[in-house]
Amino acid sequence: MKSATFYHAGCPVCVQAEQSVAEALDPKAYRVEHVHLGEDKGRIAEAESAGVKSVPALVIDGAPFHINFGASLTDVKG
């Protein structure tokens, strides 16, 4: 099973992306972890290390995919 991590900040763009994109992944093929960086700021460095520049973003098997633009990680750190 492949792993995927959906990083978001809870903004409207993030919520829509979570419902549209992350939920569309086949649960038989992907194990998806949802990480709210606004609530779990300790994982921002992990997101940055994975190549995430803004949220919402989906990281699948180590490759970051940026979805629309809700907030930069700099804004989330704030």
PyMOL commands that place a pseudoatom at each C-alpha (Angstrom):
pseudoatom trace, name=CA, resn=MET, resi=1, chain=A, elem=C, hetatm=0, pos=[0.000, 0.000, 0.000]
pseudoatom trace, name=CA, resn=LYS, resi=2, chain=A, elem=C, hetatm=0, pos=[1.255, 3.472, -0.884]
pseudoatom trace, name=CA, resn=SER, resi=3, chain=A, elem=C, hetatm=0, pos=[1.343, 6.235, 1.681]
pseudoatom trace, name=CA, resn=ALA, resi=4, chain=A, elem=C, hetatm=0, pos=[0.103, 9.776, 1.209]
pseudoatom trace, name=CA, resn=THR, resi=5, chain=A, elem=C, hetatm=0, pos=[0.078, 12.757, 3.550]
pseudoatom trace, name=CA, resn=PHE, resi=6, chain=A, elem=C, hetatm=0, pos=[-2.370, 15.594, 3.050]
pseudoatom trace, name=CA, resn=TYR, resi=7, chain=A, elem=C, hetatm=0, pos=[-1.033, 18.786, 4.659]
pseudoatom trace, name=CA, resn=HIS, resi=8, chain=A, elem=C, hetatm=0, pos=[-3.462, 21.645, 5.197]
pseudoatom trace, name=CA, resn=ALA, resi=9, chain=A, elem=C, hetatm=0, pos=[-4.203, 24.603, 7.449]
pseudoatom trace, name=CA, resn=GLY, resi=10, chain=A, elem=C, hetatm=0, pos=[-7.976, 24.340, 7.722]
pseudoatom trace, name=CA, resn=CYS, resi=11, chain=A, elem=C, hetatm=0, pos=[-8.681, 27.254, 5.365]
pseudoatom trace, name=CA, resn=PRO, resi=12, chain=A, elem=C, hetatm=0, pos=[-11.631, 27.028, 2.920]
pseudoatom trace, name=CA, resn=VAL, resi=13, chain=A, elem=C, hetatm=0, pos=[-9.319, 26.157, 0.005]
pseudoatom trace, name=CA, resn=CYS, resi=14, chain=A, elem=C, hetatm=0, pos=[-7.751, 23.385, 2.099]
pseudoatom trace, name=CA, resn=VAL, resi=15, chain=A, elem=C, hetatm=0, pos=[-11.093, 21.963, 3.168]
pseudoatom trace, name=CA, resn=GLN, resi=16, chain=A, elem=C, hetatm=0, pos=[-12.351, 21.877, -0.425]
pseudoatom trace, name=CA, resn=ALA, resi=17, chain=A, elem=C, hetatm=0, pos=[-9.130, 20.225, -1.596]
pseudoatom trace, name=CA, resn=GLU, resi=18, chain=A, elem=C, hetatm=0, pos=[-9.366, 17.661, 1.193]
pseudoatom trace, name=CA, resn=GLN, resi=19, chain=A, elem=C, hetatm=0, pos=[-12.892, 16.759, 0.167]
pseudoatom trace, name=CA, resn=SER, resi=20, chain=A, elem=C, hetatm=0, pos=[-12.133, 16.717, -3.565]
pseudoatom trace, name=CA, resn=VAL, resi=21, chain=A, elem=C, hetatm=0, pos=[-8.626, 15.340, -3.912]
pseudoatom trace, name=CA, resn=ALA, resi=22, chain=A, elem=C, hetatm=0, pos=[-7.482, 13.462, -0.835]
pseudoatom trace, name=CA, resn=GLU, resi=23, chain=A, elem=C, hetatm=0, pos=[-10.834, 11.734, -0.421]
pseudoatom trace, name=CA, resn=ALA, resi=24, chain=A, elem=C, hetatm=0, pos=[-10.703, 10.618, -4.068]
pseudoatom trace, name=CA, resn=LEU, resi=25, chain=A, elem=C, hetatm=0, pos=[-7.657, 8.413, -3.504]
pseudoatom trace, name=CA, resn=ASP, resi=26, chain=A, elem=C, hetatm=0, pos=[-8.492, 4.723, -3.488]
pseudoatom trace, name=CA, resn=PRO, resi=27, chain=A, elem=C, hetatm=0, pos=[-8.351, 3.596, 0.167]
pseudoatom trace, name=CA, resn=LYS, resi=28, chain=A, elem=C, hetatm=0, pos=[-7.303, 0.133, -1.010]
pseudoatom trace, name=CA, resn=ALA, resi=29, chain=A, elem=C, hetatm=0, pos=[-4.245, 1.619, -2.726]
pseudoatom trace, name=CA, resn=TYR, resi=30, chain=A, elem=C, hetatm=0, pos=[-3.351, 4.559, -0.456]
pseudoatom trace, name=CA, resn=ARG, resi=31, chain=A, elem=C, hetatm=0, pos=[-3.125, 5.081, 3.275]
pseudoatom trace, name=CA, resn=VAL, resi=32, chain=A, elem=C, hetatm=0, pos=[-3.804, 8.831, 3.666]
pseudoatom trace, name=CA, resn=GLU, resi=33, chain=A, elem=C, hetatm=0, pos=[-2.787, 10.772, 6.750]
pseudoatom trace, name=CA, resn=HIS, resi=34, chain=A, elem=C, hetatm=0, pos=[-4.372, 14.206, 7.201]
pseudoatom trace, name=CA, resn=VAL, resi=35, chain=A, elem=C, hetatm=0, pos=[-2.168, 16.774, 8.954]
pseudoatom trace, name=CA, resn=HIS, resi=36, chain=A, elem=C, hetatm=0, pos=[-3.618, 20.135, 10.030]
pseudoatom trace, name=CA, resn=LEU, resi=37, chain=A, elem=C, hetatm=0, pos=[-0.498, 22.287, 10.297]
pseudoatom trace, name=CA, resn=GLY, resi=38, chain=A, elem=C, hetatm=0, pos=[-2.387, 25.095, 12.013]
pseudoatom trace, name=CA, resn=GLU, resi=39, chain=A, elem=C, hetatm=0, pos=[-3.104, 22.743, 14.903]
pseudoatom trace, name=CA, resn=ASP, resi=40, chain=A, elem=C, hetatm=0, pos=[0.087, 20.655, 14.724]
pseudoatom trace, name=CA, resn=LYS, resi=41, chain=A, elem=C, hetatm=0, pos=[2.834, 23.208, 14.077]
pseudoatom trace, name=CA, resn=GLY, resi=42, chain=A, elem=C, hetatm=0, pos=[5.431, 20.675, 15.193]
pseudoatom trace, name=CA, resn=ARG, resi=43, chain=A, elem=C, hetatm=0, pos=[5.026, 18.971, 11.821]
pseudoatom trace, name=CA, resn=ILE, resi=44, chain=A, elem=C, hetatm=0, pos=[5.781, 22.048, 9.690]
pseudoatom trace, name=CA, resn=ALA, resi=45, chain=A, elem=C, hetatm=0, pos=[9.479, 21.100, 9.447]
pseudoatom trace, name=CA, resn=GLU, resi=46, chain=A, elem=C, hetatm=0, pos=[8.437, 17.630, 8.254]
pseudoatom trace, name=CA, resn=ALA, resi=47, chain=A, elem=C, hetatm=0, pos=[6.247, 19.205, 5.550]
pseudoatom trace, name=CA, resn=GLU, resi=48, chain=A, elem=C, hetatm=0, pos=[9.107, 21.485, 4.478]
pseudoatom trace, name=CA, resn=SER, resi=49, chain=A, elem=C, hetatm=0, pos=[11.477, 18.512, 4.313]
pseudoatom trace, name=CA, resn=ALA, resi=50, chain=A, elem=C, hetatm=0, pos=[8.979, 16.766, 2.050]
pseudoatom trace, name=CA, resn=GLY, resi=51, chain=A, elem=C, hetatm=0, pos=[9.086, 19.759, -0.331]
pseudoatom trace, name=CA, resn=VAL, resi=52, chain=A, elem=C, hetatm=0, pos=[5.813, 21.387, 0.679]
pseudoatom trace, name=CA, resn=LYS, resi=53, chain=A, elem=C, hetatm=0, pos=[5.877, 25.137, -0.019]
pseudoatom trace, name=CA, resn=SER, resi=54, chain=A, elem=C, hetatm=0, pos=[2.190, 25.920, 0.498]
pseudoatom trace, name=CA, resn=VAL, resi=55, chain=A, elem=C, hetatm=0, pos=[-0.980, 24.243, 1.629]
pseudoatom trace, name=CA, resn=PRO, resi=56, chain=A, elem=C, hetatm=0, pos=[-3.028, 22.394, 0.681]
pseudoatom trace, name=CA, resn=ALA, resi=57, chain=A, elem=C, hetatm=0, pos=[-0.494, 19.860, -0.534]
pseudoatom trace, name=CA, resn=LEU, resi=58, chain=A, elem=C, hetatm=0, pos=[-0.535, 16.121, -0.959]
pseudoatom trace, name=CA, resn=VAL, resi=59, chain=A, elem=C, hetatm=0, pos=[2.710, 14.170, -0.605]
pseudoatom trace, name=CA, resn=ILE, resi=60, chain=A, elem=C, hetatm=0, pos=[2.542, 10.747, -2.246]
pseudoatom trace, name=CA, resn=ASP, resi=61, chain=A, elem=C, hetatm=0, pos=[5.485, 8.420, -1.759]
pseudoatom trace, name=CA, resn=GLY, resi=62, chain=A, elem=C, hetatm=0, pos=[7.780, 11.374, -1.107]
pseudoatom trace, name=CA, resn=ALA, resi=63, chain=A, elem=C, hetatm=0, pos=[6.633, 13.534, -4.053]
pseudoatom trace, name=CA, resn=PRO, resi=64, chain=A, elem=C, hetatm=0, pos=[4.812, 16.792, -3.151]
pseudoatom trace, name=CA, resn=PHE, resi=65, chain=A, elem=C, hetatm=0, pos=[1.800, 17.895, -5.174]
pseudoatom trace, name=CA, resn=HIS, resi=66, chain=A, elem=C, hetatm=0, pos=[0.569, 21.424, -4.486]
pseudoatom trace, name=CA, resn=ILE, resi=67, chain=A, elem=C, hetatm=0, pos=[-3.175, 21.908, -4.858]
pseudoatom trace, name=CA, resn=ASN, resi=68, chain=A, elem=C, hetatm=0, pos=[-4.421, 25.412, -5.575]
pseudoatom trace, name=CA, resn=PHE, resi=69, chain=A, elem=C, hetatm=0, pos=[-3.100, 27.919, -2.998]
pseudoatom trace, name=CA, resn=GLY, resi=70, chain=A, elem=C, hetatm=0, pos=[-4.472, 28.402, 0.476]
pseudoatom trace, name=CA, resn=ALA, resi=71, chain=A, elem=C, hetatm=0, pos=[-1.452, 29.645, 2.435]
pseudoatom trace, name=CA, resn=SER, resi=72, chain=A, elem=C, hetatm=0, pos=[2.322, 29.547, 2.284]
pseudoatom trace, name=CA, resn=LEU, resi=73, chain=A, elem=C, hetatm=0, pos=[4.133, 27.635, 5.012]
pseudoatom trace, name=CA, resn=THR, resi=74, chain=A, elem=C, hetatm=0, pos=[5.555, 30.980, 6.131]
pseudoatom trace, name=CA, resn=ASP, resi=75, chain=A, elem=C, hetatm=0, pos=[1.995, 32.149, 6.817]
pseudoatom trace, name=CA, resn=VAL, resi=76, chain=A, elem=C, hetatm=0, pos=[1.170, 28.928, 8.668]
pseudoatom trace, name=CA, resn=LYS, resi=77, chain=A, elem=C, hetatm=0, pos=[4.247, 29.333, 10.880]
pseudoatom trace, name=CA, resn=GLY, resi=78, chain=A, elem=C, hetatm=0, pos=[3.164, 32.845, 11.833]
for i in range(1, 78): cmd.bond("trace and resi %d" % i, "trace and resi %d" % (i + 1))
show_as sticks, trace
zoom trace
